[in-house]
Amino acid sequence: MTTSVERVPAGLARRIALAAQGFADPRPAGDVGTRQLRRTVERLGVVQIDSVNVLSRSHYLPFFSRLGPYPRSALDALSNERHDLFEYWAHEASLLPVRLHPHLRWRMGAAEDHAWGTMVRLQRERPGYVIEVLDRVREGGPLKASQLLEPRPDRPGSMWNWHAGKVALEWLFFTGALTARARTAGFERVYDLTERVLPPAVVQAPTPDRADAVRELVRTAARALGVATETDLRDYFRLPPADARTAIAELVEGGELRPVQVDGWERPAWLDPQARRPRWIRARALLTPFDSLVWERPRVERIFDFRYRIEIYTPAAKRVHGYYVLPFLLGDRLVGRVDLKADRQAGVLRVQAAYAEPGVDAGAVAAALATELRTMADWMELEHVAVTGAGDLAPQLALAVGCDRPVDG
């Protein structure tokens, strides 16, 4: 079967990608509730979770970026009470709509091929202990890793410094035997048997074979991306290359993907035939570093000509833009970036650095960014926005938010 290859202008590809991610729609005029949150999750397919809380837990921010202010308790209810969402290792640690649970069981069943070495090693060396932990959950109910009185390894740091009980729980989580019932206020995962957490219809749904499951994941990624290279499609759910290529070929054969050549892109791309092709985008949004619009950095550079790196793990003296830097989307362009911190004790949203992209109207960017920062501060129940002196956009942004000069600290 011969399929013609459409040429897509770079600007149109950018607008298609933004529309697929939900940025072509105006923010709701009224209160945002469960319906809009659920629709956003379905559109994105996966929302990455991250524990850094210098501004906000990351999974709350993509909804704010697209919908504006909303009650975070409503999102918590979708995952912790209604269980319309579930946690799993999809892109990274992620929230997903429960309809995708059957389509990730192949990964759960092949945990030894996909899980971290520490998990695999514990399962191989101490299988009896893993069963013991599972039995404790089965008989005693929901369990946090902190309730298992195990010594921590003698290693610096704490992020991955897991004791054996945590490793066992994570192995059981990876295999699908356990899932997250909730998260504590301190963001600790509460584990429980999957069949006690997810809706019965999901638990009892048949498990598709691996090829069908991967095809659905690629289909979901294609809808969420609009137009994408093979790497883009594969990265969305971190799929094995051979599986993803087979799924793409099958979706092309079935008319669910179209091959296209995007001007300026060096690699072939595929278009969702149902993707919107807006003539313009009038978005205004701050994006978490883990937003699905920007999490694949080569795609960001290809689509927006915006070089973006997360610098959380970079020593402070070597950081270029700051610790927790959010790109700023205005219209259909990424026009700047800001290093933000929520000083909850002082009630201040601190802009620790602000930079404009080359060639933009810095005054217009500062005015729009100030409005978005004020909206974010109100949503986060912070009284003030304060701008420091770092970055070429800081002086104009300070004026725009109501300061007569950048403030220190």
C-alpha positions in Angstrom: 0.0 0.0 0.0 1.5 3.3 -1.1 0.6 6.3 1.1 1.3 9.9 -0.1 3.3 12.1 2.3 1.8 15.5 3.1 4.1 18.4 3.8 3.2 20.3 6.9 4.6 23.8 7.6 6.5 24.2 10.8 4.1 26.7 12.2 1.1 24.5 11.6 2.8 21.6 13.2 3.4 23.7 16.3 -0.3 24.7 16.5 -1.4 21.1 15.9 0.8 20.0 18.8 -0.5 22.7 21.1 -4.1 21.9 20.2 -3.6 18.2 20.8 -2.3 19.1 24.3 -5.3 21.3 25.1 -3.9 24.7 24.5 -6.3 25.7 21.7 -9.3 25.8 24.0 -10.0 28.9 26.1 -10.0 28.3 29.8 -13.4 27.6 31.4 -15.2 30.8 32.3 -16.8 29.3 35.4 -15.8 26.9 38.1 -13.6 23.9 37.1 -14.7 20.6 38.3 -14.4 16.8 37.9 -15.7 16.8 34.3 -13.0 19.2 33.0 -10.2 17.4 35.0 -11.3 14.0 33.7 -11.4 15.3 30.1 -7.9 16.7 30.4 -6.5 13.4 31.7 -8.2 11.6 28.8 -6.7 14.1 26.3 -3.2 13.8 27.7 -3.3 10.1 28.5 -0.6 10.4 31.1 0.3 13.0 33.7 3.8 12.8 35.2 4.3 12.8 39.0 7.3 14.3 40.7 8.1 14.7 44.4 9.7 18.2 44.2 7.5 20.7 46.0 9.5 23.9 45.8 6.5 25.4 43.9 3.8 22.7 43.7 3.6 18.9 43.3 4.1 18.7 39.5 0.9 16.7 38.7 -1.3 19.6 39.8 0.3 22.1 37.4 -0.7 20.7 33.9 -4.4 21.1 34.9 -3.8 24.7 36.0 -1.8 25.4 32.8 -4.8 24.3 30.7 -7.8 25.1 32.8 -6.7 27.9 35.1 -7.6 27.8 38.8 -9.3 24.7 40.0 -9.7 22.9 43.4 -6.8 20.5 43.8 -9.0 18.5 46.1 -11.1 17.6 43.0 -8.0 16.0 41.4 -7.1 14.2 44.6 -10.6 12.8 44.7 -10.3 11.4 41.1 -7.2 9.4 42.1 -7.6 8.8 45.9 -11.4 8.3 46.3 -13.1 7.7 42.9 -10.1 5.9 41.5 -10.8 7.0 38.0 -7.0 7.5 37.8 -4.3 5.1 38.8 -0.6 5.4 39.4 2.0 3.5 37.4 5.4 3.7 35.7 4.1 4.9 32.3 6.3 7.8 31.2 7.9 8.1 34.6 5.8 7.8 37.7 2.5 8.9 36.4 -1.3 9.3 36.8 -3.3 7.6 34.0 -7.0 7.0 33.3 -8.0 3.6 34.5 -9.0 2.5 30.9 -5.2 2.2 30.2 -4.6 -0.3 33.1 -5.1 -3.4 31.0 -2.8 -2.0 28.3 0.1 -1.8 30.7 -0.2 -5.3 32.1 2.3 -6.6 29.6 4.9 -4.3 31.4 3.7 -5.5 34.8 4.1 -9.1 33.6 7.6 -8.5 32.3 8.8 -6.6 35.4 12.1 -8.4 35.4 12.9 -6.8 32.0 11.7 -3.3 32.9 12.1 -2.8 36.7 15.2 -1.4 38.4 18.0 -3.7 39.3 17.5 -3.3 43.1 13.9 -4.6 42.7 14.8 -7.5 40.5 17.7 -8.4 42.8 15.5 -8.4 45.9 12.8 -10.6 44.2 15.5 -13.1 43.2 17.4 -13.2 46.4 14.6 -12.8 48.9 11.4 -14.1 47.3 10.1 -15.2 50.7 10.4 -11.7 52.1 8.5 -10.2 49.1 5.7 -12.7 49.7 5.7 -11.8 53.4 5.2 -8.1 52.5 2.4 -8.9 50.1 0.7 -11.0 52.7 1.0 -8.2 55.2 -0.9 -5.9 52.9 -3.4 -8.6 52.0 -4.2 -9.4 55.7 -3.5 -6.0 57.3 -4.8 -3.6 54.7 -3.2 -0.5 53.2 0.5 0.0 54.0 3.1 2.7 53.8 6.8 1.9 53.4 7.5 3.9 56.6 5.4 1.3 58.5 8.0 -1.4 57.7 10.7 -1.1 60.3 13.6 -1.8 58.1 17.1 -0.2 58.3 18.0 2.2 55.4 21.1 1.4 53.4 24.2 3.4 54.5 24.2 5.7 51.4 24.1 9.5 51.2 20.9 11.1 50.2 17.4 9.9 50.6 15.5 10.0 47.3 16.5 6.5 46.2 17.9 5.3 49.5 15.2 2.7 49.9 15.2 0.0 52.6 14.3 -3.6 51.7 10.6 -3.1 52.6 10.2 -0.1 50.3 12.0 -2.1 47.5 9.6 -5.0 48.0 6.6 -2.7 47.9 7.9 -1.1 44.7 8.4 -4.5 43.1 4.9 -5.5 43.9 3.7 -2.1 42.6 5.6 -2.6 39.4 4.2 -6.1 38.9 0.6 -4.8 39.4 0.0 -6.9 42.5 -0.3 -3.6 44.5 -1.3 -0.2 43.5 -1.5 3.2 45.1 -4.6 3.7 47.2 -3.6 7.3 48.0 -0.8 9.7 48.8 -0.2 11.1 52.2 0.2 14.8 52.9 3.9 14.1 52.8 3.5 12.5 49.4 4.2 9.0 50.6 2.5 6.3 48.6 -0.1 4.1 50.4 -0.1 0.6 48.9 -3.0 -1.8 48.7 -4.1 -4.8 46.7 -5.0 -3.7 43.2 -8.3 -5.5 43.3 -9.3 -3.6 46.4 -8.5 -0.2 44.8 -9.4 -0.1 41.1 -13.0 -0.4 39.9 -14.1 -4.0 39.4 -14.8 -3.4 35.7 -11.1 -2.5 35.3 -9.8 -5.3 37.4 -11.9 -7.9 35.5 -11.3 -6.5 32.0 -9.5 -9.0 29.8 -5.8 -8.4 29.3 -5.0 -7.6 25.6 -2.0 -9.2 24.1 1.2 -7.1 24.0 0.9 -6.0 20.4 -2.7 -4.8 20.8 -1.8 -3.1 24.1 1.2 -1.3 22.6 -0.9 -0.2 19.6 -3.4 1.4 22.0 -0.6 3.2 23.8 0.8 4.5 20.6 -2.7 5.5 19.5 -3.1 7.4 22.7 0.2 9.1 22.3 -0.6 10.1 18.8 -3.8 11.8 19.8 -2.0 13.6 22.7 0.8 14.8 20.5 -1.0 15.6 17.2 2.0 15.3 15.0 5.1 13.4 16.1 8.2 11.5 15.1 8.7 7.8 16.0 10.8 8.9 19.0 8.1 11.2 20.2 5.5 8.5 20.0 7.7 5.9 21.7 8.8 8.2 24.5 5.3 9.1 25.6 4.9 5.8 27.3 8.5 4.7 27.2 7.9 1.9 24.7 10.5 -0.5 23.3 11.6 0.6 19.9 10.6 -2.5 18.0 7.2 -2.7 19.5 6.5 1.0 18.8 7.7 0.7 15.2 5.4 -2.3 14.6 2.4 -0.4 16.2 3.1 2.7 14.1 3.2 0.7 10.9 -0.1 -1.0 11.8 -1.8 2.3 12.6 -0.6 3.7 9.3 -2.0 0.7 7.5 -5.3 1.1 9.2 -5.5 4.8 8.4 -5.2 5.9 12.0 -1.8 7.7 11.4 -0.6 9.5 8.3 3.0 9.9 7.3 3.9 13.6 6.9 7.1 15.7 6.4 7.2 18.7 8.6 9.3 21.6 7.3 12.5 21.8 9.3 12.2 18.4 10.9 15.0 16.1 9.9 13.0 12.9 10.7 9.8 11.5 9.2 6.7 12.3 11.3 3.1 11.0 11.7 -0.1 12.9 12.0 -3.3 12.0 13.8 -5.9 12.4 11.0 -8.4 13.7 13.6 -6.0 16.4 14.9 -7.2 19.9 15.0 -5.4 22.4 12.7 -6.0 25.8 14.3 -5.2 29.0 12.5 -4.0 30.5 15.7 -3.4 29.7 19.4 -4.1 32.3 22.1 -2.7 30.4 25.1 -1.0 31.8 28.2 0.5 29.3 30.5 3.3 28.4 32.8 4.5 24.9 32.3 6.0 22.5 34.9 9.3 20.9 33.7 7.3 17.6 33.7 4.5 18.8 31.5 3.9 16.5 28.6 4.2 19.5 26.2 7.9 19.9 27.2 9.1 16.7 28.9 10.9 15.5 25.7 13.5 18.2 25.3 14.6 17.4 21.7 10.9 17.7 20.6 10.7 21.1 22.4 13.7 22.3 20.6 12.4 21.0 17.3 8.9 22.5 17.6 9.6 25.7 19.5 13.3 26.4 18.9 13.5 26.5 22.7 16.5 24.8 24.4 15.3 23.7 27.8 17.1 21.7 30.5 16.0 20.9 34.0 18.7 22.1 36.5 17.4 20.6 39.7 20.3 18.2 39.9 22.8 20.7 38.7 25.1 22.3 41.4 23.8 25.8 42.1 27.0 27.5 40.9 26.6 25.8 37.5 22.9 26.6 36.9 22.1 28.8 33.9 18.4 29.7 34.6 17.6 28.4 38.1 16.4 25.5 40.2 12.8 25.0 39.2 12.3 26.8 35.9 9.0 26.9 34.1 8.7 27.8 30.4 6.2 30.5 29.6 3.8 29.8 26.7 2.2 32.9 25.1 0.2 32.4 21.9 1.9 29.6 20.1 5.4 30.3 21.3 7.6 29.6 24.3 8.6 33.2 25.0 10.4 33.1 28.3 11.2 31.1 31.5 11.0 31.8 35.2 12.5 30.2 38.3 9.6 30.0 40.8 9.4 29.2 44.5 6.3 29.2 46.7 7.3 30.7 50.0 4.3 29.5 51.9 5.3 30.8 55.3 5.6 34.3 54.0 2.7 34.0 51.6 4.8 34.9 48.6 5.3 33.5 45.1 8.9 34.3 44.5 10.2 34.8 41.0 13.9 34.0 41.6 14.8 34.7 37.9 13.1 35.7 34.7 14.4 35.4 31.2 13.0 36.4 27.8 13.7 34.5 24.6 15.6 36.3 21.9 13.5 38.5 19.6 10.3 38.7 21.7 8.6 41.9 22.8 9.8 41.9 26.4 7.3 44.4 27.5 4.4 42.4 26.2 5.8 39.2 27.6 6.3 40.8 31.1 2.7 42.1 31.1 1.2 38.7 30.2 3.6 36.8 32.5 2.7 39.1 35.4 -1.0 38.4 34.9 -0.4 34.6 34.9 1.8 34.8 38.0 -0.9 36.7 39.8 -3.4 34.1 38.8 -1.1 31.3 39.9 -0.5 33.0 43.3 -4.2 33.4 43.9 -4.7 29.7 43.1 -2.0 28.8 45.5 -3.4 31.1 48.2 -0.2 33.2 48.2 -0.8 36.9 48.8 2.1 38.5 47.0 4.3 38.0 43.9 7.9 39.1 44.4 10.6 39.4 41.7 14.3 39.2 42.3 17.0 40.8 40.2 18.2 37.8 38.2 17.5 37.6 34.5 17.1 40.0 31.6 13.3 40.1 32.0 13.3 40.7 35.8 13.2 44.6 35.7 10.2 44.8 33.4 8.5 41.9 35.1 8.9 43.6 38.5 7.2 46.7 37.2 4.4 44.7 35.6 3.6 42.9 38.9 3.6 46.2 40.8 7.1 46.5 42.2 9.0 49.7 41.4 12.2 47.6 41.2 13.3 44.0 41.5 13.3 43.0 45.2 16.0 41.0 46.9 15.5 37.5 48.4 
